[in-house]
């Protein structure tokens, strides 16, 4: 079984975007759609209460796609933006702007505060971790550290679903410096990440599933990564 590190995934994304011609914003849309499918399959509730925790990078961009698609099927997820909006860049910014133009509700952690988030998490059935993704290097900083600690108080009590990799876990080494989400399920893209199987990784990923986002399955061979 092939497992990808951060550099391998960057090469795959670059190849798919530049050589094949699928824009990153399309891959992000596909990723969000696949996660929604897994969310619906993972729950027995017809109307689960979902809280989406979104950071400013591509993982957060996935979160905005997921939330928008949940709204489109009649659910009412609560989206919490954990960073200043000016920090949202690239493809994530495009999907953030789509979300805002749709006039869908958004909670800013900076405005609402950790205590309100705590109250809302108590009422959630599913907590979706779209905070940091595979790009984490070094310890998680505040306020994200506090948010992750708060989410982990619901380990084993609520469904905690991480997008691509639990936030705070290194995709290359599986190491955790400080805090990392303890997911009950991780929906990852294309291939499992090396960190799933190393160091602290196995204690954080829960059940995992790699889903297709239109990156060709031959890409490992095409790029000589096998």
N, C-alpha and C positions, 0 to 999 in steps of 0.2 A: 504493500500500500504506500502510495506517495504521500508525503506530508510536506507542506510548503512553509518556508520561512518568509520574513518580511520582504527580503530582496527578490525571492522567487515570485511572490505575488505581484510586486511592482513590475517585474519583467513581463509577467502574463498580462497584466492590465495594459501596459504600454503596447505590447504586441497586438492585443485585441483592439485597442483604440486606434493605433497608428497604421498597422499593417492590414487589419481586417476591415477597419472603418466603422466599428461600433463605438459611438461616443460614450464617454464615461457617464454622462447623465442618463443614458439608456441603460447601462449596466446597473446603475444605482436604482433605477425604476424596477428593473427585473429583480434585483436583490430584495427590494422592499416587498414586491409581490410574492416572492417565494416565502418570505418570513411570515406574511399574513396567512398563507396557506397552512404553514406549520402551527401558527397560533390557533387557528380554528380547529385543526386536527387534535391539538393537545388538550382541549377543554371540552367538558361535557355540558357546560353552560351555553345556552342559546344567546345570552347577552352578557358576556363577561365584562367586568369592569377593568379596563386596561389603563395603566399609567405608563407613558413613554418618557423616559429620561434621556434627553438629547444633549450631546456635546456639540462642539463647533466644527469638528472635522467630518470626514466622509461617513463615519459611523453615525453621527448626528443626522447627516443627510439621509441615510437609510431610514432613520427614525421618523423623519418628516414624511417620507413616502409611505411608510407603514401606517402612520396615523391617518394620513389623508385617505388611504385605501380602506381603513377600518371605518372611517366616517361614511365612505361611499357605499358600504354594505349595511349601514344603519346602526353601527355602534357609535359610542360617544367616548372615545379615548380622551384622557387628560394628558396633554403634552406639557412637560416642564423643560424649559430651556435653561441649562445650567451655566451658560457663559454669556458674556456680552455679545449681542448680535453682530457687532462689528468684526468679531473674530471668525465669523463664518465665511469661508472662502470657497472658490471653485464650484464644482458640481453641487456640493452641499448647499451653497448659497442659492443656486438656481432652484433647488427643490424647497428651500426655506421660503424663497420669494413666492413660489407657486402656492405654498401653504398659506402664506399671509394674504395673497391676492384672493384666495378662496374665502377669506374672512373666517377662517376656522380658529377656535379658541386656543390661546397660548398663555401659559403661566411662566413668568420669569422668576427664577429662584431669588435673584437679587432683590426683587420687589416684594415677593410673597413671604420669603424666609423659610428656614429649615423646619420650624415648628408647624407651619401650615402644610408643608410637604409630608411631615410625619403623620399629621391627621388624615391626609388623603391616602397615604399608603396603607393605613389601617383598613380602609374601605375597599381596596383594590383586590381583584382576583388574580390579575396577572401584572407583574412589574417587568417592563421591557427595558433592558440595558442597552442603550445606543449612545453610550457616553464617550468611550475612548477608542475602541477597536484595536487594530493590530499595530498601530503606530506608537504605542506607549514605550517610553524609554526612561527608566528611573522612577523614583517614588511619585505616587499620585499626590498632587498638591491640593490645598484647600481652595474652594469649598467642596471639590469633588470627593476628597477623602472622607469628609463627613457624610456626604450623600451615600457613598458606597458602604460605610459603616452602618448607616441607617437601614439600607436595603438588606444587609446581611443579618439584621435582627429578625428577618422573616424567612431565613433559611429553613426549609422543611415545613413551613407554615403556609406559604403562598407559592405560586408558580413564578419563578424568576427566569426569564428567557433572555439570554445574551445574544446580541447580533454580531456574528463573525467570531468573536472571542470575548470571554469575560473581561470587562474593563479592569486594568491593573495587572493582567497576566501578560508576560512577554511572549509574543508569538514565536520567537526563536528558541527561547530557553525554558519557558514555563515558569520562570522565577517570578516571585511576587516581592516587591519592595514596599512594605507598608501595608496598604489595603488593596484588595481586589474582590470583585463580585464573586459570590459563591452561587453559581447558576444551577438551577434544576435541569435546564436544557440550553444547549448552545446550537444555534443555527448558523453554520459557517458556509462560506461561499467557495465553490469549485472543489477545493481540497481541504482536508483537515490541516490544522497548523501544527508545526513541530512541537510547540509548547503544550499541546494537548497531552503529550505523552511523557513530558520531562518535568523533573523537580516538583513544584507545587501544582503544576497544571492539572493533573488528574483529579485533584481535590476541589477544583473550581469549575470545571466545565460541565459537570452533570452528564446527562445523556447528550450525545451530539449527533448532528446530521449535516452532511455536506450537500448543498443544493446547487442546481444548475442556474447560471445567470446569463447564459449564451456565450461564455468562454468555451472554445472548442475543446473536446476531451483529448484531442491529439496534441495539445499545446505543450505538454511536458516533453514529448518527443521532438516536436518542431523546434523548441528552444534548447534542446540538448540538456534538459534538466534531469533526465532519468539515469 
